[in-house]
Amino acid sequence: MACPRMSDFSAWINLMPPGPSQLIVVGKVVTNGGNLQPKLTERVPPGINPVILMLDLTIEKTGNVGTEDVAPRDVRFERPAEQGQYETVEIYFEGELCQSLDVGETH
């Protein structure tokens, strides 16, 4: 299956005090229902390069009732991370690479 429409993705490690520091990935994924929400999880197995974080994107049904609109839905992923721990985040949907993001840092 092809990647869903995705936009406004970015990834950074938040190093601002007081801590702890964490990796944050945000973006928008178009779904065709208000009860269909995107979710990012760490890929298993994680890959062999430790500076590339691989994430799986899924679209999850959150209930039987929801709007029937095609619209972008916010998605967010967070995990603890140290300065320089990640250089790239790759986002996969059903095994296909959909996005590759450079990881920035905020101080």
N, C-alpha and C positions, 0 to 999 in steps of 0.2 A: 504494500500500500504506500502511496506517496505521502510525503511529509505534509502535515497541516499547514495552513498559512500562519506564519509567525512574524512578529515585528517587535521592534524596540527592545531587543535583548541586550543585556550588558552584565558583566561579571567583575567583581572587585573584592579585594580583601580589605575589610574595615579595620584599620589599626588605631583608630581614634581612642583616646583615653575615655573612660577608665578601663576598657577591655572587658572581657577577653576578646581577642581579635577573632574575626570570623569571615568566611567567604560568603558572599551574597550574590545570587544570580536572579535576575528579574527579567520579565518580558511579557508579551501578550501572544495568545494562541486563539485563533478563530475556531469556535464551535457552533453547532447549529441548535443549541438549546441551553437555556439558563441552568438546567440541572446537569449539564455536561461540563465538568470543570477539569482544566489541565492540572497535571501533577508531575513534579520532577523528583526522581529518586536516584540514588547512586546505582550505577550499573554493576551487575554481578555476572562474570568476574570483572574486576576493576580495570584491567589493562596492565601493561608491563611498564609503562613510563610513569613514574610517580609525580611528575609535574603536569600531567594531563589528567584532569578529572572528567570521567565519562558519566553522563547522566542519561537516564531513560525518561522520555516524555510519554505519559499515558493520558488518556481522556477518560475520566471516571464519572459514572452516573451517580449523582448525589441524592437521588430520590425519584419518585414517579411523577412528580409535578414540577413543571418548570416552564418558562417562556419558550416559545418556538421562534426564536430570533437567531439570525446568524450574526454573531458579534465577537469581537476580541474579548477574551477573558484573561485577567491577570494571573500570572503564575510566579511563585517565589520559592527559592531553595536557599537554605542556610546551613552551614556546618562550621565547626571550629577550624581555624587555619592560622598558620604563622606567616610572617612576612616572607615572601619569596617561595612559599610552599607550592603554589600552582602558577603556571604560565598560561595555560589554555584550559577552557571548558568545552567539551564536545557534547552536543545534545543529539540523542538518537530517538527515532520513532519507529517502532516495529523493526528494529535492526538496521535501519537506514540512517546514515549521518545527515542531520538536517541543519545544524548550526555549529560553527567553530568560533569561539569567542576568546579574544585576548583578555587576560585577567589584569586589571589595574589595581592600584592601591590607594587608599585614602588615609591621610595622616592627620 
